[in-house]
Amino acid sequence: MLIPEWPIATDRELESLKEVLYSRQWGGFHEVVERFEREFAEFQHCKYGVTAVNGTVTLEMALQAAGVQEGDEVIVPAISFISTATAVSRVGGIPVFVDIGPSSFQMDPDCAARAITSKTRAIIPVHFGGPLADMDQLPQLAARHGLALIEDAAHAHGSEWRGRRAGSFGLAGSFSFQNSKVMTAGEGGILLSNDAGFDEQVRSFANQGRRQDQGWFHHYTLGTNYRITAFQAAVLLAQLERLPEQISLRTRNAQFLRSDLADVKGLRFQEIAPEVSSNSWYLFLGCVDQKTLGVSRNTFCRSLADAGVPCTPFYPHPLYRNPLYRAGGCRVEPCPNAEARIEDTFWLPHRALMGTMEVTGQIAEAIRKSCH
């Protein structure tokens, strides 16, 4: 089955890398870094972008700039990669885990509202799998309670809610360029915002406390070095050029799979709100009802893998059941939906949606066979 490998690179990446290589300025102060920050921010409907070594530290930068301090609570979903929670812990805050929607995999706004206390300082919705979390209710909730809204958009490059792109709704939006992401330089991240003061603060922090247009040896605040290299920015510019076309391809193939398999009883896919006007399709998520199909999720995944389709069972546990948080340092709200999805959910990576229609048809047939 000719499913494309990932990452995908062409001569465009090579040309961009050569441009940096022969420039003799390989570090983070090359013009190509500034150009990528500007172009990616514009693409995501934001004014400012600060690149950093990965999407974990961009979350930490955002929380620190938002003023989260020791003992402050930050609401996070129970389902995400660990960085969403550890970023809170590393700045001294307390992650408060709340449930997801039963089929959306996104933070439930009602659960988030019930979790707010006098200690709450921020909310971090995760745009899980690619479609955005509820960007009607969650920004309103944050504004009503005076909380910082920080979007974890590691899955959502190019995704939209009512025509507005991820990262542009809250105080900041954090993106990852780790190897598996729909845009990648192997590692890397960027923090977007529309707030000039916030941008100045995080830019200084990521550049050892310097200020723009001031001397190299003048440091005004306690910062560190989170700069990416010009090589990474060069690759990311080439990746950005292809992103819209790749999103269109994944969208076509994902819609075919969802339509073609709609008649399979006991198999359901991620619920995507009608307000989601564009979806990166970072993950193709589905749930297996063992009672209806007579097949367990794990057996289903093994069958797909044997047929040549990359398929991953869901996370082995919600974030709060990691050994790190079983030891404390967090607050856990009731999360029955998160607990249920651990048992029945699978995902296909975005590269599985980047083949021809013939290959997509083969994937659909493999999924049908794996349901029996």
N, C-alpha and C positions, 0 to 999 in steps of 0.2 A: 504494500500500500504506500503510494508515493506522497506521504505527508512531509511537508518541508521541515527541515531542521531549523533550529534557532540558536543564535542570532543569524540574521540575514545581512550580508555585506556585499557591496558592489564596488565597481571602480570609483564611485563617488566618494566612498569613505577613504579609499586609497589616495585619491587626489587631495582630499582635505588634510590627510595625515602628512603627505609630502609637503604641503604648503607650510605646515607648522615645523616639520623637521628641518627644512632648509632656511627657516627664518631665524634660527639660533635663539629664539625665545620660546622655551618649551613650557614655562610655568604658567601660573594662573593670571598673570598680568598681560598675556597676549590679547590682542584685539578680538580674536575669535571667541574668547570666553565672554567678553562683554556683548559681542554680537549674538551669541547663543542665548544669553540671559534675556536680552531685549526681544529677540524673535520668539522665543518660547513663551515669554510673558504675554506678548501681543496675541499669540495663537490661542492662549487660554483666557483671553479677555481681561488681562491684568496689566497694571502699569509698571510693576517692578518685579525683578527676579534676582535672587542671590543663590548661586550655585554652591554646592558643598560636596564633601566626599561621599555621602550617601544619604538616603532618605530617612535613616534613623536619626542622624544628628540634626537634620532640618526640623524634625518634630521637636527635638530638644531645644533648638534655637528659638522656635516659635513660642514654646511654653515659657522659656526664660524671658523673652521679650514681652510676653503678655503679662508678666509679673507674678507667675505662679511660684509660690514660696513653700517653705517647709510646712507640712500639715494641711495645705490647701487640697481640696478635692477636685478631681477632674473626671467627668463622666466619659466612659469609653464603652464600646460594644464588647460583649463576651466573645464574639467571633472576630478574629483578625490575626495578623501576624504579631508576634510578641512585642515588636518595637512600639506599637501603639500604646501599650501599657508601660513598658520599661522607660520610655521617654518621660512619662509622668514621674515615675519613681526616681529617675536619675536627677531631676531638678528638685527633688525633695517632696513632691506631691504624693497624693494618695489616689490611685486609680479606683474608680467606682464602676464596677462591671454591671451593665444592664443588658436586657434581652434584645434579641433581634425579632423582626417579623417572622411569622411561621414559614413563609415561602420567599420573602424578599431578600433575606440574609443581611438586611440593613438595620441599623439602630432603630428601635421602636420609639417614636417621639413621646408616646404616653408613658412608657417605662422611664425614659430619660427625665420627663417632667416629675414623676413620682420620686426620683432619686435625688432631686435638688435639695440641698440644705443650706444653712447659713455659711458653711465652709466651702461651698462649690464656687469655683472660679472660672471653669472652662468646660466646654464640650468638644469632643473629638469624634465626629461621625466619620466612618470609613465607607468609601464608595466601593463596596465589596464586589469583586468580580468584574467591575467596569461601569455598571449603571449607577447613577447617583442616588445617595440616600435622600430622604424627603427634604428637599431644599425650599419647600414652602414652610413647613412646620418648624423645623429645627432652627433656622435663623430667627424666626419669630420668638421661639422659646428662649433662645440665648439673649435676644434684645430685651425681652420682657423682664428677665432676671439680671441684666447687666453682666452677662457672662461672655467671655471670649469664645468665638466659634473658630476652631482650627480644623480644616478639612484634611483628612488623611486620604490623599488622592493617588496613592501609589499604584492603583489599578486603573486610573481613570484619565489617562492622557487622551484628550480630544473628546471626552464624554461631555454631554450637555443635559441641562434641565431647563425646559422651555427655551431652548436656543442659547442659553448662557452656560459657559464652560466651567468645568470643575476648577476649584481653586479661587474663584472670583466672588464667592458668596460671603465668606467670613473674614475674620481678621487676617488669616493667612491660609494658604494651601500648600501642602507638602507632597512632593512627587519623588519617586525613586527611579533610578536608571540602572538598577541591578540587572544581572545577566538575563533573567527570565522576563523582564518587563517588555511592554510593547514598543518602547524606545529604550535602547541600552548602549552604554559605553563600558559594559562589564561591571562597573560600579559608578556611583554618582547620585546626586540628588539636587533638587532646587526648591527654594521656598519663595512662593509668589505672594504678592499683596497689592492692595491699592492704596496703602497708607504710607505717605512719604516718611513720616517720623519712624514708623515701624521698620521700613526698609533701611533707613540710615542706621538704626540700632543694630539690626542683625548683620548688616554688611560690615560694620565696624567689628562686631564680635567675631565674625568668621575670618577677619583679616587682622587679628592680633591687636585689636583696640585702636587701629588707625582710623583717621577720618579721611574722606575723599579730598583730594587736592591739598593735602598736608604732607609734611615731610615723612620720609621712610622711617626715621628713628624717633618719631613723635607718636606716643601711644597714650590715648586719653581714657580708655576704660580697660577693664580686665577682659581680654579676649583670648583667642587661640587661633591656630591655623587650620581652617577647614577647606582651603582652596582646592579646586580640582585643577588638573593640568590642561594645557591647551590641546593636547592630543585627545582628551575625552570630549572637550567641547567641539572639536573638529568632527569627530565621529557622530556626535549628537545632532549637529546641524544637518548632516547627511540623513540621519534617521528621521529627523523632523520632516524633511522634504517628502519622504515616502509615507508618512503616517496617515494622511487622509485617504490615500489609495488603499492602504492596507486595512483601514477601518471599514471601508466600503466592501472590500472582499470578504472580511470576516462577517460583516453584517449579512451579506447575501447568503453565505453558507450557514450561518447560525439560524437565520429565518427559514431556510430550507429544512434543516434538521428538525426544528420545532414544529413546523407544519407537517412534515412527512411522518413524524412519530406521534402526532397528536392523538392518534387512535389507539395507542398502546396503553391499556389500562394498567394502573399501578406504577406508571412512570410519569413524573411531572418535572417541569423545569422551573428555574428561578422566575419568580414573579417580578416583572419589570413595569414600573409605573408608566402610565401613558405620557406623563410629563417628561420622560427621558427621551429627548429628541436626537441624541446620538450616544452610542455605546462603544467603548473601546473593545469589548468582548475579550478582556484579559482572560477570563475564565468562562467556560460553558458549563454551568452548574445544573445538576439534576438530582432528584431524590428517587429512591427505589422503595416501593411498598412491598415488603417481603410477603405479607399475607395475601396480597392480590396476585403477585407474580409467581410466588412460590420459589423465589430465588433471593438469596441474601445480597446485600450491597457488596460484600467482599467477593462473593462468587461472581457476581456481575462484573466487577472490576477486573478480576483475573481472566474472565472470558474475553473481555475486550482487549486486554493486554496480549493475550494469546493470539488474537486476530490481527495484532499489529497496530492497535489504536492506543495512544498514550492516555492512560486513565489513572487518576489518583483518588483513593478513598479520602474522605474529608479529614480535617484535623482530628487527631486522636482524643482531644479534650478541649473544652473551652479554655480561654486564657487563664482563668482563675484556678484551674486544676493543674497548672504547671507546678512543679516542685517549688519554684521560686515564690509563688503566691499562696501555696498551701501553707507556707511558713508564716504568712501574715503580710502586713504592709498594704492591705487593700480592703475594700468593702464590696460585698457581693450582694446584689439584688436578686430576686428570684428570676431564673433564666430557663424556663421549661422548653422554650423553642430551641435555644442553643443546645441544650442537652439532647433533644430529639434529633437535631440535624447531625450531630456527631455520629449517630448510629446509621443513618440512611442516605447520606449525601455523597456524591462523587463529583469530580470535575475533569473536564478535558482542557488542556492548555491551549492558549490562543493559536499556536502553530497548527493545531488540528483543524482550524477553520481557515487555513490559508492555502488549501489545495484547489484543484480543479473541481468542477461540478461532478465529474466522474468519481473522483476520490471522495467527495462529500457523500455521494450516493452509496459508496462502499462503506463509509463510516455508519451511515444510517442502517444499512443492512446488518452490519456487525452488532449494532446496538439492539436491533430486533432479535437477532439470534441469541444474544446474551440475556434476554429477558425470559428465556424458556429453559 
